[in-house]
């Protein structure tokens, strides 16, 4: 965990190279500055959006925290619901052949349907507010958690289960003390994929079905040709998504402490 939070200069090499190359290209005149604002221009707009420095972002000035909080709330609500349902259902499908045969075919038919195709129905069912965004986030995050949980449960070593059964453990104890701990690496892999999907879907929903949040600012600023704010919104989404993933990684490092020093994951 300390390594994860420690300052490592090599992490900044690629971002710095991208920013320098972007700045040079933007100032070369290959494209009009209005179409591809330089990073320095984006930083000025982003700073005003966050701190309300000079009002150059007009209606958005000083509102970043509120916009980010609105998006984060939708992500957190949809992601938490997807994690809860996905893990519970994934364990049931992975453990029980009857549940797998009964439920999984229906889920596999629903899985290829893009979450964005649910937007019209989500608006009809829930209106223009937080609920359609939370619903879409749930759809986008649910299947990565579900499939990785099923995989984790089904790949548990049978010898561990036999040993637990021989020691007198019933199914509840087998699930709690053997199956779930053994499946945790796969479950966390699903959670990390799901949090990325959650941010993508909440931004998509805010563009269409919600009138607040970072995604709404991105889409609204596009209509006013403020591409510096568009890019600042994109960078905000990337930053918030990175912090969300970092939070899951910190929890994972604590829960999977037994991997420390024994796997490549533990060496990260």
N, C-alpha and C positions, 0 to 999 in steps of 0.2 A: 504493500500500500504506500509506503514511503517512497519507493521508486516511482510509483505512478504519479505522485504529487511533486516529486523533486524537480528542480530546474535543470533541464538538459538542453544545452544550446543547439544540439543537432536537430532538435524538433522544429527549429525556426528557419533552418536553411532553405527548405523548399518554399515555404510561404514568402520569405524575403525575396527569393529569386523571382517568384511569380509577380510580386508587387513591383519590383524594380523593372522587370520586362514590360509589365502592363503600363507603368508610368511612362517609360520611354516610348512605347508604341503609341500611346494616347497623345503624346506631345509631338509625335513625328508628323502629324497632319495626314496620315493615311486615311483616317476617318474623321468626320466632324466631331469636335469635342462634345457636342450635345448628344451624339449617338453613343459614344464610348467615353464617359467621363473618366478622368484620371483618378487613381486612388486618393490622391491628395484632395480632390474635389469631393469625392465620396465621403472622406473622413470629416470634412467640414460640414456637409449636410447631416451626416450621422450624429456628429457632436451636437448640432442644433436640435435634432430630433430627440436626443437624450436629455440635454441640459437646458435647452431653450436659450442659446447664447445670443443670437442676433435675429431670430425670426425668419431666416432665409428659407426654412421649410414650411412657412406659412401655417396652415391648419394643423400640421403635425408637430410643430415646435414644442419641445418639452413633454411630449406624450409617449415617449418610447416605453417607459416603465409600465404604464397602463396597457399599452398595446401588447407588450411581451407577456405581461401577467395574464391577459385575456387568452392569448394563444396557449400559454403554459397550462392554464386551468383546463382548457379543452383537451389538451394532450394528456394531462395527468388523469382526468376522469375517464376518458376512453381507453387509455392504456391500462389503468388499474382494473377496469371491468374486463378487458380482453385477457389480461394476465390471470385474473381469478377464474374466469370461465374456461379459458384455454388450458390452464394447468389441471383443473379438476376434471374436465372432459378428456384431456389427453391421457391422464393417469387411468381413467376408467376404460378408455378404448385400448390402451396398451396392455392393461392387466386382464381385462375380461374379453374373451372371444365373443360372447353373446352381445356385449355392448358394441364391439367392433363391427360385427356383421349387421347389427340393427341400425347403427347411427352413421358409421363412417361413409357408406356410399352416398348418402344425402349430402354430407359435408363436402365430399369430393366433387359433387356436381355444382355446389355453390362456390367452391374455391376459385374456379377460373373466371368467374364474373368480376370484372374490375370494380373496385369500390366506388369509383367516380360515376359508374352507371346507375348507382343507387341515389344519386343526388336529387333527381326529380321526385322520386317517392319520398325521400327524406324530408324535402321541403313540404310536400303535401301532408305528410304525417305529423311533422313537428313544427312547421312554420319557419320563419326567419329568426333564429335565435341560436343559443348554444346547443340545443338538443340535436339538430341535424349534424353539426360538426362532431359532437361526441359520438354519435352513431357511426359516422364515416370513419372516425379514428378507431373505434372498436372493430369495425369490419377489416380495416387495414392491418391492425395489430393482432387480431385473433388467430389467424391461420399460421403465421410463423411460430407463435407460442404453442399452438395445438400440435403442429407437425413435429416440432422439435421435442415436445414432451412425449409424444407417442414413440418417437425414435429412442429417446432416453430410457423409457420404461422397457421397451422391447429388447434393448441391447444389454440389459442387466444380466450379469453372469448367473446362470442357473445354479451353479454350485453354491453361490451365496444364499440363494433362496432355499435350496435344499438344506444347507447348514442351519439356517434360521428355523426352518420347519422341524428339523430334528431336535433343535433346542427347545421346542414347544411353543414357538411363536404362532399366533393365529394370523389370519390374513391382514387384519388391521395393523398389527405390530410389524408384519413383514413389509407392508407398504410404508409405514412410518419410519422404520429403523434401517431398512435395507434398500427397498426400491427407490424411494424418493431421494435419499442421499446419493445413490449411484447414478440417478438420472439428472442430478442437479447441473452438471456441466452442460448437458444438452439443453436443459430448460433455460439456463442463463444465455446460451447462444441464441435461443429463440427470442428471449426478452430484448437482447441487443438489436436483433434484426427488427423486432416489432417497434422499438422506440423510434427508429429511423422512419419506418412506415407511418408511424403516428404523426410525426412532424410533417411529412409530405401531405398526408390526408387532411390535417387541420388547416394547412395553408390553402389547399385546394378548396375546402369547404368555405373558408373565409372569403375567398374570391367570389363565391357564388351565393352562398346561403347565409352569410353573417356580415354584419356591418361594423365589425371591430376586429382588432388583432393585427398582427404583423402581415398576414396574408392579405387582409383588406387594404392596408396601407400600400402594399406592393401593387395591387391591381388598380387602386384609385390613383396612385401617383403615375402609373403608366398612361392613364387617360389624359393627364395634364403634362405629359412629355417630360416628367422629372425623372430622368433615368438615373441620376445620382441617388435619389431616394429609392428607386427600384433596386439598385445594386446594394444600397445600405440595408434594405429589407432582406435581400437574399443573404447578405453576410450575417444579419441578425439571426436568421433561421439556422444557418450553419453553426453559429456560436451556441445558440440555445440547444440545438441537437447534440453538439459535442459535449456540452455540460451535462445533458441528460444521460448520454452514454457513459460519461465518466462516473456519474452517480451510480449507475448499475454496476460498473466495473469495481467500484469501491465496495459495494455490498457483496459482489461476487468474491472479491479477494478475502473478505471476512468470512463468508459462509464456506467457501472452499479452501479454508486455511490449510487443510491436509495436503493440498497440491503443492504447497510452497516447498521448493527445493527438490521436488521429485518429478516435476514435469516442466516442459518448456513454458507452459502457462504460468507456472509458479515462479519462473525466473524473470517474467516480465515485470 
